[in-house]
Amino acid sequence: MNFDVIIAGCGPTGAMLAAELRLHDVRVLVLEKETEPASFVRIVSLHLRSLELMAMRGLLDRVLQQGRRRPAGGLFAAIPAPVPEGLDSAYDFMLGIPQPVIEQLLQEHAVELGAQVRRGRAVTGFEQDDEGVTVELAGGEKLRSRYLVGCDGAHSTVRKLLGVGFPGEPSRNDTLMGEMEVGVPPEEIPHQLTMPHQRFWLRPFGGGRYSVLVPAEGVSDEPPTIEAFRRQLRAVAGTDFGVHSPRWMSRFGDATRLAERYRAGRVLLAGDAAHIHPPIGGQGLNLGLQDAVNLGWKLAAQVRGWAPEPLLDTYHAERHPVAADVLDNTRAQVELLSPEPGARAVRRLLTELMGFEEVNRHLVEKITAIGIRYDFSEGEGARAGEGARAGAGPDLLGRRLRDLDVKQGRLYDLLRRGRGLLLDRTERLTTGGWSDRVDHLADPAVELDVPCVLVRPDGHVAWIGDDQRDLDVHLSRWFGEPAG
């Protein structure tokens, strides 16, 4: 075998997955068809859960230096709402960051850990067998790997070659987005001109440039022109603001699709290759990062030989329902942006309901992914439920654990190696033969309402209790047979 895992696509999802695998010494090659990173500077938002993942892997300080903090309120359908008090996260804000910056940071992280990245290498075919996958590149080169993961975007070649269905709805409405200068004095433009029902904004970007979003004239695969922006601005706002000198321009649609399965044998899908949806709420990049962290340790366990039989299949079981929920909430948000009278009435009603703290909190936790609870019963999966605070007893099972103060500093600092963690308030349990995969912290003072928790490498609570025999059962379930 040339490699243990080949990843197609070096966007945020592919780079994050490569880094996760390298934490476990998996031989990783990332193939990116583009020769150079994207030149346009689209601003994306890292949500609460993604910031937690950055903290778990020691990347948070680097990310914070490159972005701008924003309140985590008003995320659902751009309905104005305050940030709910006491969100269950140590990082209760969003971070606006240029997409090329987060992509470069994650790629550098993966390379620092030992991943290989080759640009200008497009995957054109593959064949899998019982032992591995033979991957063919443009030009005819062939590489051999034990697994292949398609992180190659909405038009994923890997997904198409795999024959996995991608059902959903095609794009009905395209939107133009770009960064450009205006030809009118700044004082003639409101500081932030926004018309949610028209999918329109004109926002200052800095340096005399503006971020412009406006509905497209129709659905098309053609790249937008500055004249198209001017024409649509005049139609929506009554003026084109003299826009000129675009730094970048793009179009996106509201297509909504979800892969029927995330795994077929030795080939898996993650990120936009597995799910696409309108960008409202800014969930797409975050959903892909969270796919990568969920999959990374499980695929590494399979490669390293200690994975329990069903472990790798829990990737689809847990992440597919999460994506389905994101697709549904973006469908709902798109409807709430419609100028039709019925949609406007529903929007007014939801605006009223969001005045209730619990409604507002539920929607913020849904958008930022801190409300996710994986179902660790016999039928494994995931569901988005009401958030639970860090020490909220048995209801914590399946949820992610917030970054707590522990006697060695911060909880997330103990997860940087991508290993499991037994957080033991009784000081009498042990990880025994799993100590090569699971760390142990005995800390009776940690702020939890339960005796002990077993935390997976992705930060989700896999077990709660104080009985060693019951703990051993769950260690076997998630981390395989004990060594020796």
Secondary structure, DSSP 8 states (H G I E B T S, - for coil): --EEEEEE--SHHHHHHHHHHHTTT--EEEEES-SS---S--EEEE-HHHHHHHHHTT-HHHHHHHSEEEES-S-STT------TT-SSS--EEEEEEHHHHHHHHHHHHHHTT-EEEES--EEEEEE-SS-EEEEETTS-EEEEEEEEE---TT-HHHHHHT----EE--S--EEEEEEE-SS-GGGS-TTEEEGGGTEEEEEEETTEEEEEEE-SS--SS---HHHHHHHHHHHHS--TT-EEEEEEEEE---EEE-S-SEETTEEE-GGGTEE---TTS-HHHHHHHHHHHHHHHHHHHHHT---TTTTTHHHHHHHHHHHHHHHHHHHHHHHT--SHHHHHHHHHHHHHTTSHHHHHHHHHHHHTTTEEEE-SSS-EEEE-----TT-GGGGTTBB----EETTEEGGGGGTTS-EEEEESSS----GGGTTTEEEEE-TTSS-SSSEEEE-TTSBEEEEES-HHHHHHHHHHHH-S---
